Amino acid sequence: MNNRKSHKILAGALACLVAIVAPLFSEDSLPSGYAGVSLGMSLDAAKQALKRDPQFGYRGDRDVSLLPGDSRILIETDTSITAPHSYLDRCYFQFYNEKLYIITINLRQDKVDHYSVFSSLCKKYGNPVSLNPQKSEWRNDSVIMTLERPLTIKYTDRAVFESLIDQSLVEKTGREQNTERFLDGL
């Protein structure tokens, strides 16, 4: 009897451990891009990858723009003419210091629906860490992957993104600084 009780406790503990650990492995396997285009690629490597895959509709340097700010470049593709059978619609590839740090892929709503994409992502990567009516978000140490409404998948280099946010923070007011010092002293 005592042996059965300890087996039940052990089985319950093991089930809890699996439930806690399984999502961690899913998060580690988040993709860092799509179809051979990955976060961290150089501008030239990304251009070559886009040329190799017709589903992106990349037309060459005329799809490349400079953005305001330091070292920011954008590649924008439109598949409506060059790849009308693609599941992709418009795609945006944002670079900072000539490294790809955001991939935004708008999907064609006439070919696939939000629920199907959401279900597929949950099956592959586990439940999102953040969920609201506008977007679902999966994260690990290096990638933030979001599914946004109406039908956009976004891959973001987490380290670069957080670094850019930190750089853009506005200085705290005197009152905020005093409050912070007070709270630190507690």
N, CA and C atoms as a LAMMPS dump frame, in Angstrom:
ITEM: TIMESTEP
0
ITEM: NUMBER OF ATOMS
558
ITEM: BOX BOUNDS ff ff ff
-5.0000000000000000e+02 5.0000000000000000e+02
-5.0000000000000000e+02 5.0000000000000000e+02
-5.0000000000000000e+02 5.0000000000000000e+02
ITEM: ATOMS id mol type element x y z
1 1 1 N 0.827 -1.194 0
2 1 2 C 0 0 0
3 1 3 C 0.866 1.251 0
4 2 1 N 1.84 1.283 0.869
5 2 2 C 2.745 2.41 0.963
6 2 3 C 3.551 2.559 -0.325
7 3 1 N 3.898 1.421 -0.93
8 3 2 C 4.647 1.411 -2.182
9 3 3 C 3.812 2.004 -3.322
10 4 1 N 2.504 1.692 -3.35
11 4 2 C 1.604 2.245 -4.373
12 4 3 C 1.504 3.762 -4.248
13 5 1 N 1.409 4.204 -3.029
14 5 2 C 1.288 5.641 -2.774
15 5 3 C 2.535 6.379 -3.26
16 6 1 N 3.699 5.809 -2.99
17 6 2 C 4.935 6.46 -3.44
18 6 3 C 5.051 6.426 -4.964
19 7 1 N 4.539 5.358 -5.611
20 7 2 C 4.544 5.305 -7.078
21 7 3 C 3.629 6.379 -7.668
22 8 1 N 2.467 6.582 -7.035
23 8 2 C 1.536 7.612 -7.509
24 8 3 C 2.154 9.006 -7.362
25 9 1 N 2.804 9.223 -6.239
26 9 2 C 3.455 10.517 -6.01
27 9 3 C 4.573 10.732 -7.022
28 10 1 N 5.361 9.698 -7.25
29 10 2 C 6.448 9.779 -8.224
30 10 3 C 5.914 10.021 -9.637
31 11 1 N 4.838 9.313 -10.001
32 11 2 C 4.236 9.496 -11.326
33 11 3 C 3.689 10.913 -11.476
34 12 1 N 3.055 11.418 -10.43
35 12 2 C 2.534 12.787 -10.463
36 12 3 C 3.645 13.812 -10.595
37 13 1 N 4.723 13.606 -9.851
38 13 2 C 5.868 14.524 -9.923
39 13 3 C 6.503 14.487 -11.307
40 14 1 N 6.608 13.29 -11.881
41 14 2 C 7.18 13.149 -13.22
42 14 3 C 6.303 13.843 -14.259
43 15 1 N 4.981 13.696 -14.139
44 15 2 C 4.061 14.356 -15.07
45 15 3 C 4.201 15.876 -14.977
46 16 1 N 4.308 16.387 -13.753
47 16 2 C 4.498 17.836 -13.567
48 16 3 C 5.812 18.298 -14.18
49 17 1 N 6.868 17.522 -13.981
50 17 2 C 8.174 17.872 -14.532
51 17 3 C 8.13 17.918 -16.056
52 18 1 N 7.484 16.926 -16.669
53 18 2 C 7.363 16.897 -18.13
54 18 3 C 6.566 18.103 -18.612
55 19 1 N 5.476 18.439 -17.912
56 19 2 C 4.655 19.585 -18.304
57 19 3 C 5.43 20.893 -18.218
58 20 1 N 6.341 20.989 -17.26
59 20 2 C 7.134 22.209 -17.1
60 20 3 C 8.287 22.259 -18.093
61 21 1 N 8.946 21.138 -18.305
62 21 2 C 10.152 21.106 -19.133
63 21 3 C 9.843 21.065 -20.63
64 22 1 N 8.772 20.406 -21.048
65 22 2 C 8.471 20.255 -22.479
66 22 3 C 8.387 21.588 -23.214
67 23 1 N 7.685 22.597 -22.678
68 23 2 C 7.654 23.873 -23.398
69 23 3 C 9.026 24.525 -23.544
70 24 1 N 9.918 24.27 -22.604
71 24 2 C 11.254 24.856 -22.703
72 24 3 C 11.982 24.334 -23.927
73 25 1 N 11.82 23.059 -24.215
74 25 2 C 12.468 22.496 -25.398
75 25 3 C 11.825 23.037 -26.665
76 26 1 N 10.507 23.247 -26.642
77 26 2 C 9.832 23.82 -27.796
78 26 3 C 10.345 25.227 -28.064
79 27 1 N 10.471 26.035 -27.004
80 27 2 C 10.933 27.405 -27.182
81 27 3 C 12.342 27.448 -27.762
82 28 1 N 13.204 26.528 -27.36
83 28 2 C 14.57 26.519 -27.866
84 28 3 C 14.614 26.248 -29.358
85 29 1 N 13.578 25.605 -29.889
86 29 2 C 13.596 25.247 -31.294
87 29 3 C 12.916 26.286 -32.184
88 30 1 N 12.656 27.464 -31.665
89 30 2 C 12.041 28.498 -32.502
90 30 3 C 12.92 28.774 -33.716
91 31 1 N 12.303 28.935 -34.869
92 31 2 C 13.096 29.242 -36.06
93 31 3 C 13.602 30.674 -36.014
94 32 1 N 14.717 30.917 -36.67
95 32 2 C 15.257 32.281 -36.732
96 32 3 C 14.998 32.889 -38.103
97 33 1 N 14.037 32.337 -38.814
98 33 2 C 13.697 32.859 -40.127
99 33 3 C 12.856 31.871 -40.895
100 34 1 N 12.747 32.126 -42.196
101 34 2 C 11.891 31.308 -43.044
102 34 3 C 12.549 31.101 -44.404
103 35 1 N 12.476 29.878 -44.889
104 35 2 C 12.889 29.522 -46.257
105 35 3 C 14.294 29.998 -46.612
106 36 1 N 15.24 29.758 -45.723
107 36 2 C 16.634 30.088 -46.026
108 36 3 C 17.036 31.518 -45.738
109 37 1 N 16.105 32.34 -45.271
110 37 2 C 16.411 33.72 -44.878
111 37 3 C 16.352 33.759 -43.355
112 38 1 N 17.497 34.072 -42.718
113 38 2 C 17.589 33.982 -41.258
114 38 3 C 18.078 35.275 -40.629
115 39 1 N 17.619 35.497 -39.408
116 39 2 C 18.094 36.639 -38.633
117 39 3 C 19.607 36.565 -38.509
118 40 1 N 20.255 37.721 -38.523
119 40 2 C 21.706 37.779 -38.395
120 40 3 C 22.443 37.721 -39.719
121 41 1 N 21.731 37.426 -40.806
122 41 2 C 22.383 37.378 -42.127
123 41 3 C 22.876 38.761 -42.519
124 42 1 N 23.946 38.785 -43.284
125 42 2 C 24.41 40.052 -43.842
126 42 3 C 23.439 40.474 -44.942
127 43 1 N 23.506 41.728 -45.34
128 43 2 C 22.651 42.24 -46.407
129 43 3 C 22.861 41.441 -47.691
130 44 1 N 24.109 41.208 -48.062
131 44 2 C 24.398 40.472 -49.297
132 44 3 C 23.908 39.029 -49.231
133 45 1 N 24.095 38.369 -48.105
134 45 2 C 23.639 36.981 -47.96
135 45 3 C 22.116 36.903 -48.047
136 46 1 N 21.426 37.867 -47.439
137 46 2 C 19.964 37.884 -47.5
138 46 3 C 19.487 38.119 -48.932
139 47 1 N 20.128 39.031 -49.652
140 47 2 C 19.764 39.269 -51.055
141 47 3 C 19.905 37.99 -51.873
142 48 1 N 20.998 37.273 -51.672
143 48 2 C 21.223 36.021 -52.407
144 48 3 C 20.152 34.982 -52.058
145 49 1 N 19.816 34.865 -50.783
146 49 2 C 18.791 33.903 -50.36
147 49 3 C 17.43 34.267 -50.951
148 50 1 N 17.117 35.557 -50.988
149 50 2 C 15.847 35.994 -51.568
150 50 3 C 15.803 35.731 -53.073
151 51 1 N 16.92 35.925 -53.756
152 51 2 C 16.987 35.642 -55.199
153 51 3 C 16.756 34.168 -55.483
154 52 1 N 17.279 33.298 -54.626
155 52 2 C 17.173 31.848 -54.835
156 52 3 C 15.753 31.324 -54.662
157 53 1 N 14.909 32.024 -53.89
158 53 2 C 13.57 31.514 -53.592
159 53 3 C 12.499 32.424 -54.197
160 54 1 N 11.88 31.995 -55.298
161 54 2 C 10.923 32.851 -56
162 54 3 C 9.66 33.18 -55.204
163 55 1 N 9.357 32.422 -54.139
164 55 2 C 8.136 32.712 -53.391
165 55 3 C 8.164 34.083 -52.711
166 56 1 N 9.35 34.677 -52.54
167 56 2 C 9.452 36.005 -51.931
168 56 3 C 9.18 37.134 -52.925
169 57 1 N 9.337 36.88 -54.213
170 57 2 C 9.104 37.91 -55.216
171 57 3 C 10.162 38.998 -55.238
172 58 1 N 11.368 38.685 -54.81
173 58 2 C 12.456 39.676 -54.769
174 58 3 C 12.896 40.037 -56.184
175 59 1 N 12.989 41.345 -56.48
176 59 2 C 13.343 41.82 -57.816
177 59 3 C 14.731 42.431 -57.889
178 60 1 N 15.51 42.312 -56.853
179 60 2 C 16.853 42.873 -56.885
180 60 3 C 16.942 44.175 -56.116
181 61 1 N 17.969 44.955 -56.435
182 61 2 C 18.269 46.165 -55.664
183 61 3 C 17.155 47.207 -55.667
184 62 1 N 16.24 47.155 -56.617
185 62 2 C 15.152 48.141 -56.584
186 62 3 C 14.205 47.901 -55.408
187 63 1 N 14.287 46.743 -54.758
188 63 2 C 13.489 46.46 -53.566
189 63 3 C 14.186 46.896 -52.275
190 64 1 N 15.376 47.473 -52.384
191 64 2 C 16.179 47.851 -51.217
192 64 3 C 16.075 49.357 -50.991
193 65 1 N 15.837 49.763 -49.732
194 65 2 C 15.726 51.181 -49.377
195 65 3 C 16.564 51.479 -48.146
196 66 1 N 16.995 52.723 -48.034
197 66 2 C 17.652 53.196 -46.812
198 66 3 C 16.588 53.809 -45.921
199 67 1 N 16.631 53.495 -44.644
200 67 2 C 15.686 54.056 -43.685
201 67 3 C 16.354 55.188 -42.919
202 68 1 N 15.545 56.123 -42.408
203 68 2 C 16.136 57.179 -41.586
204 68 3 C 16.811 56.577 -40.359
205 69 1 N 17.915 57.142 -39.967
206 69 2 C 18.644 56.635 -38.806
207 69 3 C 19.942 55.997 -39.234
208 70 1 N 20.714 55.645 -38.25
209 70 2 C 22.03 55.065 -38.509
210 70 3 C 21.93 53.623 -38.971
211 71 1 N 22.599 53.328 -40.053
212 71 2 C 22.809 51.951 -40.515
213 71 3 C 21.53 51.122 -40.597
214 72 1 N 20.471 51.699 -41.132
215 72 2 C 19.207 50.969 -41.263
216 72 3 C 18.843 50.821 -42.734
217 73 1 N 18.566 49.584 -43.116
218 73 2 C 18.223 49.267 -44.499
219 73 3 C 16.973 48.399 -44.473
220 74 1 N 16.123 48.555 -45.486
221 74 2 C 14.898 47.776 -45.607
222 74 3 C 14.833 47.152 -46.991
223 75 1 N 14.514 45.869 -47.04
224 75 2 C 14.166 45.213 -48.297
225 75 3 C 12.672 44.937 -48.214
226 76 1 N 11.933 45.383 -49.229
227 76 2 C 10.488 45.167 -49.28
228 76 3 C 10.16 44.397 -50.548
229 77 1 N 9.485 43.265 -50.402
230 77 2 C 9.113 42.485 -51.577
231 77 3 C 7.597 42.409 -51.691
232 78 1 N 7.13 42.269 -52.921
233 78 2 C 5.703 42.164 -53.217
234 78 3 C 5.539 41.028 -54.22
235 79 1 N 4.805 40.014 -53.849
236 79 2 C 4.69 38.831 -54.703
237 79 3 C 3.533 38.906 -55.693
238 80 1 N 2.733 39.963 -55.663
239 80 2 C 1.521 40.006 -56.48
240 80 3 C 1.789 39.832 -57.974
241 81 1 N 2.911 40.336 -58.472
242 81 2 C 3.227 40.21 -59.898
243 81 3 C 4.238 39.098 -60.139
244 82 1 N 5.272 39.038 -59.314
245 82 2 C 6.377 38.108 -59.579
246 82 3 C 6.138 36.691 -59.068
247 83 1 N 5.26 36.52 -58.081
248 83 2 C 5.003 35.182 -57.529
249 83 3 C 3.537 35.065 -57.096
250 84 1 N 2.6 35.155 -58.047
251 84 2 C 1.176 35.187 -57.691
252 84 3 C 0.654 33.914 -57.017
253 85 1 N 1.369 32.807 -57.12
254 85 2 C 0.909 31.559 -56.502
255 85 3 C 1.513 31.334 -55.119
256 86 1 N 2.333 32.263 -54.66
257 86 2 C 2.981 32.153 -53.352
258 86 3 C 1.958 32.343 -52.232
259 87 1 N 2.209 31.731 -51.104
260 87 2 C 1.406 31.973 -49.905
261 87 3 C 1.791 33.301 -49.262
262 88 1 N 2.924 33.851 -49.673
263 88 2 C 3.403 35.114 -49.126
264 88 3 C 2.812 36.27 -49.913
265 89 1 N 2.624 37.397 -49.249
266 89 2 C 2.135 38.605 -49.905
267 89 3 C 3.277 39.613 -49.925
268 90 1 N 3.267 40.569 -49.05
269 90 2 C 4.39 41.502 -48.919
270 90 3 C 5.284 41.037 -47.779
271 91 1 N 6.588 41.2 -47.981
272 91 2 C 7.56 40.82 -46.957
273 91 3 C 8.518 41.983 -46.737
274 92 1 N 8.946 42.144 -45.497
275 92 2 C 9.863 43.223 -45.135
276 92 3 C 11.04 42.622 -44.37
277 93 1 N 12.232 43.046 -44.737
278 93 2 C 13.457 42.562 -44.111
279 93 3 C 14.229 43.783 -43.638
280 94 1 N 14.328 43.954 -42.315
281 94 2 C 14.96 45.139 -41.747
282 94 3 C 16.355 44.796 -41.241
283 95 1 N 17.285 45.673 -41.59
284 95 2 C 18.692 45.479 -41.233
285 95 3 C 19.151 46.609 -40.333
286 96 1 N 20.005 46.263 -39.406
287 96 2 C 20.675 47.245 -38.568
288 96 3 C 22.145 46.865 -38.565
289 97 1 N 23.006 47.821 -38.874
290 97 2 C 24.443 47.557 -39.03
291 97 3 C 24.694 46.404 -40.004
292 98 1 N 23.933 46.405 -41.073
293 98 2 C 24.026 45.424 -42.166
294 98 3 C 23.752 43.989 -41.748
295 99 1 N 23.053 43.799 -40.633
296 99 2 C 22.63 42.464 -40.194
297 99 3 C 21.104 42.434 -40.115
298 100 1 N 20.514 41.38 -40.633
299 100 2 C 19.063 41.218 -40.626
300 100 3 C 18.581 41.004 -39.193
301 101 1 N 17.655 41.882 -38.744
302 101 2 C 17.179 41.725 -37.371
303 101 3 C 15.659 41.624 -37.247
304 102 1 N 14.918 41.941 -38.302
305 102 2 C 13.469 41.707 -38.292
306 102 3 C 13.049 41.193 -39.665
307 103 1 N 12.298 40.101 -39.658
308 103 2 C 11.688 39.559 -40.869
309 103 3 C 10.179 39.628 -40.653
310 104 1 N 9.472 40.324 -41.536
311 104 2 C 8.021 40.435 -41.453
312 104 3 C 7.428 39.834 -42.717
313 105 1 N 6.599 38.824 -42.551
314 105 2 C 6.006 38.128 -43.687
315 105 3 C 4.489 38.225 -43.582
316 106 1 N 3.884 38.944 -44.524
317 106 2 C 2.431 39.003 -44.609
318 106 3 C 1.972 37.846 -45.488
319 107 1 N 1.04 37.065 -44.974
320 107 2 C 0.542 35.908 -45.708
321 107 3 C -0.745 36.266 -46.445
322 108 1 N -1.003 35.558 -47.524
323 108 2 C -2.214 35.781 -48.319
324 108 3 C -3.409 35.139 -47.625
325 109 1 N -4.369 35.982 -47.3
326 109 2 C -5.55 35.504 -46.591
327 109 3 C -6.462 34.663 -47.474
328 110 1 N -6.311 34.769 -48.787
329 110 2 C -7.117 33.94 -49.681
330 110 3 C -6.543 32.526 -49.812
331 111 1 N -5.346 32.298 -49.261
332 111 2 C -4.701 30.98 -49.361
333 111 3 C -4.612 30.25 -48.023
334 112 1 N -4.565 30.999 -46.928
335 112 2 C -4.42 30.391 -45.603
336 112 3 C -5.094 31.309 -44.583
337 113 1 N -5.58 30.726 -43.485
338 113 2 C -6.276 31.535 -42.48
339 113 3 C -5.476 31.595 -41.173
340 114 1 N -5.82 32.568 -40.362
341 114 2 C -5.123 32.817 -39.104
342 114 3 C -5.162 31.595 -38.192
343 115 1 N -6.314 30.981 -38.055
344 115 2 C -6.439 29.846 -37.142
345 115 3 C -5.534 28.69 -37.561
346 116 1 N -5.45 28.407 -38.848
347 116 2 C -4.589 27.311 -39.326
348 116 3 C -3.122 27.584 -39.011
349 117 1 N -2.693 28.824 -39.229
350 117 2 C -1.298 29.183 -38.942
351 117 3 C -1.046 29.109 -37.437
352 118 1 N -1.96 29.663 -36.646
353 118 2 C -1.824 29.627 -35.188
354 118 3 C -1.742 28.185 -34.689
355 119 1 N -2.636 27.33 -35.16
356 119 2 C -2.644 25.922 -34.74
357 119 3 C -1.346 25.22 -35.105
358 120 1 N -0.848 25.488 -36.301
359 120 2 C 0.405 24.876 -36.745
360 120 3 C 1.578 25.323 -35.87
361 121 1 N 1.636 26.621 -35.559
362 121 2 C 2.717 27.138 -34.712
363 121 3 C 2.642 26.553 -33.303
364 122 1 N 1.435 26.447 -32.754
365 122 2 C 1.279 25.861 -31.412
366 122 3 C 1.711 24.4 -31.404
367 123 1 N 1.37 23.682 -32.449
368 123 2 C 1.743 22.266 -32.533
369 123 3 C 3.265 22.106 -32.596
370 124 1 N 3.927 22.983 -33.352
371 124 2 C 5.38 22.882 -33.522
372 124 3 C 6.17 23.452 -32.352
373 125 1 N 5.7 24.586 -31.781
374 125 2 C 6.518 25.326 -30.808
375 125 3 C 5.885 25.457 -29.428
376 126 1 N 4.749 24.828 -29.22
377 126 2 C 4.079 24.936 -27.933
378 126 3 C 3.195 26.177 -27.888
379 127 1 N 2.558 26.383 -26.759
380 127 2 C 1.674 27.538 -26.614
381 127 3 C 2.483 28.827 -26.569
382 128 1 N 1.911 29.923 -27.067
383 128 2 C 2.63 31.201 -27.016
384 128 3 C 2.829 31.659 -25.575
385 129 1 N 3.89 32.436 -25.354
386 129 2 C 4.144 32.979 -24.016
387 129 3 C 3.284 34.203 -23.753
388 130 1 N 2.778 34.799 -24.826
389 130 2 C 1.912 35.966 -24.715
390 130 3 C 0.822 35.833 -25.772
391 131 1 N -0.409 36.131 -25.373
392 131 2 C -1.539 35.963 -26.281
393 131 3 C -2.557 37.05 -26.008
394 132 1 N -2.951 37.778 -27.047
395 132 2 C -4.034 38.743 -26.944
396 132 3 C -4.752 38.772 -28.294
397 133 1 N -5.852 39.498 -28.42
398 133 2 C -6.595 39.464 -29.69
399 133 3 C -5.795 39.939 -30.909
400 134 1 N -4.76 40.747 -30.718
401 134 2 C -3.986 41.259 -31.846
402 134 3 C -2.818 40.366 -32.237
403 135 1 N -2.201 39.688 -31.251
404 135 2 C -1.027 38.885 -31.602
405 135 3 C -0.756 37.777 -30.591
406 136 1 N -0.046 36.773 -31.091
407 136 2 C 0.461 35.669 -30.274
408 136 3 C 1.974 35.739 -30.366
409 137 1 N 2.657 35.482 -29.245
410 137 2 C 4.112 35.638 -29.243
411 137 3 C 4.796 34.434 -28.603
412 138 1 N 5.822 33.951 -29.301
413 138 2 C 6.695 32.894 -28.798
414 138 3 C 8.075 33.514 -28.63
415 139 1 N 8.815 33.12 -27.601
416 139 2 C 10.123 33.717 -27.33
417 139 3 C 11.093 32.673 -26.82
418 140 1 N 12.357 32.887 -27.117
419 140 2 C 13.443 32.208 -26.422
420 140 3 C 14.53 33.252 -26.214
421 141 1 N 15.725 32.853 -25.862
422 141 2 C 16.783 33.824 -25.572
423 141 3 C 17.199 34.639 -26.786
424 142 1 N 17.018 34.107 -27.984
425 142 2 C 17.539 34.795 -29.166
426 142 3 C 16.484 35.281 -30.147
427 143 1 N 15.285 34.698 -30.135
428 143 2 C 14.273 35.021 -31.148
429 143 3 C 12.94 35.357 -30.494
430 144 1 N 12.263 36.351 -31.059
431 144 2 C 10.864 36.62 -30.737
432 144 3 C 10.096 36.346 -32.029
433 145 1 N 9.164 35.413 -31.982
434 145 2 C 8.344 35.107 -33.151
435 145 3 C 6.905 35.477 -32.811
436 146 1 N 6.277 36.284 -33.672
437 146 2 C 4.9 36.684 -33.42
438 146 3 C 4.027 36.353 -34.623
439 147 1 N 2.785 36.049 -34.318
440 147 2 C 1.74 35.923 -35.33
441 147 3 C 0.765 37.046 -35.035
442 148 1 N 0.663 37.992 -35.964
443 148 2 C -0.165 39.172 -35.755
444 148 3 C -1.373 39.126 -36.678
445 149 1 N -2.44 39.754 -36.257
446 149 2 C -3.638 39.853 -37.094
447 149 3 C -3.484 41.005 -38.068
448 150 1 N -3.979 40.922 -39.3
449 150 2 C -4.809 39.821 -39.734
450 150 3 C -4.015 38.547 -40.036
451 151 1 N -2.846 38.617 -40.661
452 151 2 C -2.1 37.394 -40.946
453 151 3 C -0.649 37.712 -41.279
454 152 1 N 0.127 38.008 -40.237
455 152 2 C 1.537 38.377 -40.389
456 152 3 C 2.382 37.564 -39.413
457 153 1 N 3.476 37.007 -39.92
458 153 2 C 4.453 36.337 -39.06
459 153 3 C 5.692 37.217 -39.01
460 154 1 N 6.189 37.416 -37.801
461 154 2 C 7.36 38.274 -37.631
462 154 3 C 8.407 37.538 -36.801
463 155 1 N 9.652 37.567 -37.294
464 155 2 C 10.801 37.007 -36.578
465 155 3 C 11.695 38.185 -36.201
466 156 1 N 12.045 38.297 -34.929
467 156 2 C 12.844 39.424 -34.453
468 156 3 C 14.05 38.915 -33.678
469 157 1 N 15.224 39.468 -33.989
470 157 2 C 16.441 39.173 -33.228
471 157 3 C 16.29 39.88 -31.885
472 158 1 N 16.091 39.115 -30.849
473 158 2 C 15.764 39.677 -29.539
474 158 3 C 16.864 40.584 -28.995
475 159 1 N 18.117 40.174 -29.12
476 159 2 C 19.224 40.968 -28.568
477 159 3 C 19.323 42.323 -29.258
478 160 1 N 19.24 42.343 -30.58
479 160 2 C 19.334 43.611 -31.317
480 160 3 C 18.138 44.491 -30.986
481 161 1 N 16.953 43.905 -30.98
482 161 2 C 15.735 44.653 -30.705
483 161 3 C 15.78 45.294 -29.318
484 162 1 N 16.152 44.508 -28.307
485 162 2 C 16.222 45.05 -26.948
486 162 3 C 17.312 46.102 -26.821
487 163 1 N 18.406 45.93 -27.545
488 163 2 C 19.475 46.926 -27.548
489 163 3 C 18.98 48.246 -28.141
490 164 1 N 18.237 48.169 -29.237
491 164 2 C 17.702 49.384 -29.861
492 164 3 C 16.681 50.065 -28.958
493 165 1 N 15.889 49.287 -28.255
494 165 2 C 14.93 49.868 -27.311
495 165 3 C 15.672 50.57 -26.182
496 166 1 N 16.702 49.92 -25.646
497 166 2 C 17.491 50.529 -24.567
498 166 3 C 18.127 51.839 -25.019
499 167 1 N 18.606 51.885 -26.258
500 167 2 C 19.238 53.096 -26.787
501 167 3 C 18.236 54.232 -26.946
502 168 1 N 16.977 53.886 -27.198
503 168 2 C 15.992 54.918 -27.491
504 168 3 C 15.233 55.402 -26.266
505 169 1 N 15.518 54.822 -25.108
506 169 2 C 14.79 55.232 -23.91
507 169 3 C 15.065 56.694 -23.581
508 170 1 N 14.011 57.376 -23.215
509 170 2 C 14.1 58.786 -22.851
510 170 3 C 14.62 58.881 -21.421
511 171 1 N 15.426 59.887 -21.163
512 171 2 C 15.95 60.099 -19.808
513 171 3 C 14.793 60.277 -18.834
514 172 1 N 14.965 59.754 -17.64
515 172 2 C 13.939 59.874 -16.614
516 172 3 C 13.915 61.3 -16.077
517 173 1 N 12.722 61.72 -15.664
518 173 2 C 12.591 63.042 -15.059
519 173 3 C 13.256 63.03 -13.689
520 174 1 N 13.464 64.227 -13.144
521 174 2 C 14.05 64.339 -11.81
522 174 3 C 13.212 63.613 -10.771
523 175 1 N 11.904 63.741 -10.885
524 175 2 C 11.014 63.071 -9.928
525 175 3 C 11.167 61.551 -10.028
526 176 1 N 11.209 61.021 -11.268
527 176 2 C 11.365 59.57 -11.453
528 176 3 C 12.701 59.089 -10.893
529 177 1 N 13.753 59.891 -11.096
530 177 2 C 15.065 59.516 -10.571
531 177 3 C 15.055 59.503 -9.044
532 178 1 N 14.426 60.526 -8.434
533 178 2 C 14.335 60.579 -6.969
534 178 3 C 13.535 59.398 -6.423
535 179 1 N 12.438 59.069 -7.074
536 179 2 C 11.618 57.932 -6.65
537 179 3 C 12.417 56.641 -6.745
538 180 1 N 13.157 56.482 -7.841
539 180 2 C 13.976 55.283 -8.023
540 180 3 C 15.038 55.177 -6.929
541 181 1 N 15.697 56.294 -6.61
542 181 2 C 16.708 56.293 -5.541
543 181 3 C 16.09 55.931 -4.197
544 182 1 N 14.889 56.499 -3.939
545 182 2 C 14.2 56.186 -2.689
546 182 3 C 13.897 54.694 -2.599
547 183 1 N 13.34 54.144 -3.67
548 183 2 C 12.974 52.724 -3.676
549 183 3 C 14.202 51.831 -3.586
550 184 1 N 15.297 52.239 -4.217
551 184 2 C 16.542 51.466 -4.122
552 184 3 C 17.073 51.447 -2.693
553 185 1 N 16.797 52.507 -1.942
554 185 2 C 17.284 52.601 -0.57
555 185 3 C 16.484 51.783 0.428
556 186 1 N 15.364 51.256 0.006
557 186 2 C 14.525 50.463 0.935
558 186 3 C 15.131 49.119 1.243
